Amino acid sequence: MDTPNSERTHIVILGRCNAGKSTLANAIAGQPVAIASPQAGTTTDPVAKAVELPHLGACLLIDTPGLDDTSPLGPLRKEHTLRALGKADIAIIAFPQGEDGETERRCAAGLRQRGIPFIAVATFAKYINGFENHAWEGVPLVPVNSLTGKGIGKVIAALARLRPESRDAHATLAAHLVEPGGTVLLVMPQDAQAPKGRLILPQSQVLRELMGAGINALCCTPQTMRGALAALRRQPDLTITDSQAFREVAACLPAKARLTSFSILMARYKGDIGAFLQGAKAIGSLPPDGRVLIAEACAHAPQEEDIGRVQLPRLLRQRAGEGLRIDIAAGDEFPERLQGYDLVIHCGACMFNRAHVMARVRQARAQGVPITNYGVAIACLQGILPRMVW
């Protein structure tokens, strides 16, 4: 199965108009990714291409509009570039050899402020020998001839040295919780919200990971859970379910049974579980006229009993009062200013890479707004958070 974009290393290419970003993207990918032209402003929106790169593996290469676009749509294009930057594991600043202006330096400063590692690439360089140890703004400067592809191997090698190590620290979803040969019960509701004919991404990822780790996985629904438990010779080492079924599933298990949800596992895998647990404490002190932002990673048509738009708001208002105001942010839409919110609740973010989630966590922290996760919030609201493992 193809690697989901959310599991790929995101590489964002930045620079001025006509800096050779699109030509560089095509050269790195070894195939057409974006339209390259001498005409300024050719790239009007971020363009993403899934590629496999040596020593980096599965990547998502993102070409962006020029940072100095002065056209009437320039500010909007810059906004889209900044959104793409929120997903970056690694960045490239591209500029023609011999150019070194304020735009590039501001870009470098912004990347450092966001904690995004980056390299610089001098595009369309005529002479690329003798630059092995060259640097710009304290980072590697790699000269390339994007038209011929000469020097691209050095660009990829420099990128590989910046591969995010945090990816390895959070490399498993659930396999770290159970020894090989153990048994995990996966309780997966098959209701109106479940996609017809397939499992949702976190469910399929967890199932595949458990099988690869030599861990036995037994799948059932909440309705067939008691039969599944009866078929086992002993209690499962771990039970994983959807957050919406917490109460029903918990009622079928002994008080000390190890329990968690796909969303909580994603919270650790994609974000900062410590920050989410801390953020959940704000639920108990939400004022009746407070304001909560619910952030969904994917934009989808709301369904009956939608977890983010129906179930969570209902549970929150039962706790804080009917006057609680709740806003929804879907997909890439996320407010730049979070002041005024008493809490942000983020989904499991199976459609985002970890860098994207962590950018939002840092944004909330910097503005002093608590942030938590769907699964953590629901477990807290239902009084079973102490039972959870991650």
Sequence and secondary structure as in RCSB ss.txt:
>XXXX:A:sequence
MDTPNSERTHIVILGRCNAGKSTLANAIAGQPVAIASPQAGTTTDPVAKAVELPHLGACLLIDTPGLDDTSPLGP
LRKEHTLRALGKADIAIIAFPQGEDGETERRCAAGLRQRGIPFIAVATFAKYINGFENHAWEGVPLVPVNSLTGK
GIGKVIAALARLRPESRDAHATLAAHLVEPGGTVLLVMPQDAQAPKGRLILPQSQVLRELMGAGINALCCTPQTM
RGALAALRRQPDLTITDSQAFREVAACLPAKARLTSFSILMARYKGDIGAFLQGAKAIGSLPPDGRVLIAEACAH
APQEEDIGRVQLPRLLRQRAGEGLRIDIAAGDEFPERLQGYDLVIHCGACMFNRAHVMARVRQARAQGVPITNYG
VAIACLQGILPRMVW
>XXXX:A:secstr
    GGGSEEEEEEE TTSSHHHHHHHHHTS  S   SSTT   S EEEEEEETTTEEEEEEE   TT  STTHH
HHHHHHHHHHTT SEEEEEEETT   HHHHHHHHHHHHHT  EEEEEET S  TT TT EETTEEEEE BTTTTB
THHHHHHHHHTT  THHHHT  SSGGGS TT EEEEE   STTS TTS  HHHHHHHHHHHHTT EEEEE GGGH
HHHHHHSSS  SEEEE GGGHHHHHTTS TTS EEEHHHHHHHHHS HHHHHHHHGGGGG  TT EEEEEESS  
   TT IIIIIHHHHHHHHH TT EEEEEETT   S  TT SEEEE   TTS HHHHHHHHHHHHHTT  EEEHH
HHHHHHTT GGGB  
